[in-house]
Amino acid sequence: MNLHEECGVFGIYSPKEEDLAGMCYYGLYALQHRGQESCGIVINHDGLFTSVKEKGLVSEVFTGEKLQKLPKGNMAVAHARYGTTGGNIAANIQPMEVNHQKGRMAIAHNGNLSNADKLRDELELSGAIFHSTSDTETIAYIITRERLKTGSIEEAVSLAMNTIEGAYSLILMSARKLICARDPYGFRPLCYGKTKDGLVVVASESCALHAVGAEFVRDVEPGEIIVFSSEGMQTIRNHCGKKERKLCIFEYIYFARPDSVIDGVSVHNARIRAGKVLAEAHPVDADLVIGVPDSGLDAALGFAHASGISYGIGLIKNKYIGRTFIAPDHRLDAVKIKLSAIKEVVRGKRIVLVDDSIVRGNTSGRIVALLREAGAKEVHMRISSPPFLHPCYYGTDVDSEDKLIACSHTIEEIAEIIGVDSLGYLPVEKLGALIGSKGNGYCDACFTGKYPTEIPSVGRKLRFELPLSEM
């Protein structure tokens, strides 16, 4: 089973009316790795919102015909979703649009609120009627409630941040303003850049800025609110510095694209360092180091550099299998359809297999079996993260402990279950080495159980009950 992270968010502010739909398309395409369930674009044309939102991959939803139907505008907000909270239903597709007494709002959210259930109960008891099962609607309700009592949308966002807790990187669009905000812990990434012709682009990752020709300016600081409008750029820092920085360390291990830079740290370099740490912590006598595509490749390269063992490509991924992949019947193995071992590379070799994580162990076992069938003499697995021992409440699909193999088995037992000759995880005390000397704080609660916020009483999302084709 592969891990998933909740979403990718993208927004544009232009000083003049532009054709923004195409830019949103390419921005979302660059963020497709963050969510493959659904996607949406909302264009603001002189205060009127026009949207396209559907289930599917970006290339499936936004055909040329649909993009042409979206009007020109001076603002847009877009979203690619993989939902860790709420099901894959149409009402959960973002950006979420709201009409209220003081105008319109469209909101795109990446993360999970740790107090969403509590807030939702309070809102429902006060008469609120929810149409979705996503905590994004809870955020929209809180902001709208504050907007009805305040003089500006940015003030409403600031007041809402006193109430909502947990992980949220937001892009919000009103009739006249584009607003981005990041929670005080900075759990999820958010940055902005500018194009040569003056457009401002906000995105979850810097790779999406580059995809649309925008130059990276900086990350949005934890707790910061930035407003873009005809009056220029305004920064609100009331919530900055209130909490210790806690960016999800798994952004560097798995979620983010290798060519992104988050809070000043290259994702590619972080993964190279993870591989080097693994080689030092768990050395092994072997002939070849290979990575599991795609997130294990950089760490494998780092392992090879530090160990002196040759690096090679031993597994090939079928890049044309997307969300609509149909599960094979019982005679076929979905992992074999998605991955192939190169027999000429691995036959007769002692292999070091590097991957980013082991959740239940099912997929890892099948990949090891692929290498054995291809003639690998030995398989030594190295994991570029510590064992998952606790649920995540901040937007990562690490759920109930009874679904995590490391909670009920020792490392030696896991090695036997997945069929490897040896198994080594990244030492939890070495996680800081991934981000180097930047001194940024990070969240490692899924490994240590040390949660930055109060954890919710109800947190089981049951996202692990997936068909074979979704592994």
C-alpha angles and dihedrals in degrees: 000000000000122000120240134201123214110251155323121238128200135177141173134202118191127186088221139026111287142166095261100163094084092050090050090050093055092042091054091044088058089050096044091111089067095059137006104170100082143338141197146187128204119193122200111214110180092323095316117114123217120182146183115196127164145144114270144059120313092254091049097048102039106055118171090259093054093046090052090055092059110093128231115265145159097243138036139172125197139182142194113199140208104165120219090169118045128012131281095269129138094249090062095056112115155257087063114216124212131186116197141160094278098044144280132321135186118192134190119192136192117191141030130274113231091206097042095116093050093048093045091053090051093048094048091049088053091054104269115148116209123209098184138042094227123108087225087080089055089055090048091051093050093048092046092049090053092043091060089059100040139064100238141028092237091055088051091053091050092050091046089056088064088063109035118074134193131031123350133148104179138190112190129182127198127177092278109014142058112209131187125189136178125200117255092254093050092224094162128039125253130168142161139214142174136238124225091255094054105265117144115220124193121192146160091245137023091236088072091054091054091047091064097039098260122141115229112250103175148305119275104251120240107272093014126134118198122192123199118192143132086285091062130247124334125188123204114194102173091122098040117116094013093112136032112262110262110174110175105261089210089071086074096040099047124336106065125068113258092240093058125099115211123192089343096309124112110232091211092053092047090056092046088054090049089056092049091051090050092052091052095044098042111024119181138182104244144140104227141020118211132173131220106245126282116355095030096057100081093045089049090054090051091049090051093049093050097042100040090231115136118262120224145165105249101154127053122200123214099235094191097069109099139162093303094059108139116228112247121236121263093277093064132064117225091209090057090052092050098039134035129190118224102231094196090058102044104030111120092358132126100233132205105204114198123197135163099240150342116227109166098349097235097111094040090055092051093049091051089050089054090056093046091051089050089058104263109167095207134002120205113183123210122187121206093213134051119259115288107244106156140042121260119230097182105073107293122116096239101124139164117002093234087068094054115090094206091061093065105027138054120237089256090052092048090051090054093046095052093039103242129143091227138358131204131178129201106268109250091226089059096058091100090063089070093069094040122203097340091104093219116158118234141194116244098162094129087062102034107023090233101135119194092212137038106279120235121252089228113046111136108119098175092217091144094074092093131146118251092259091062095058 
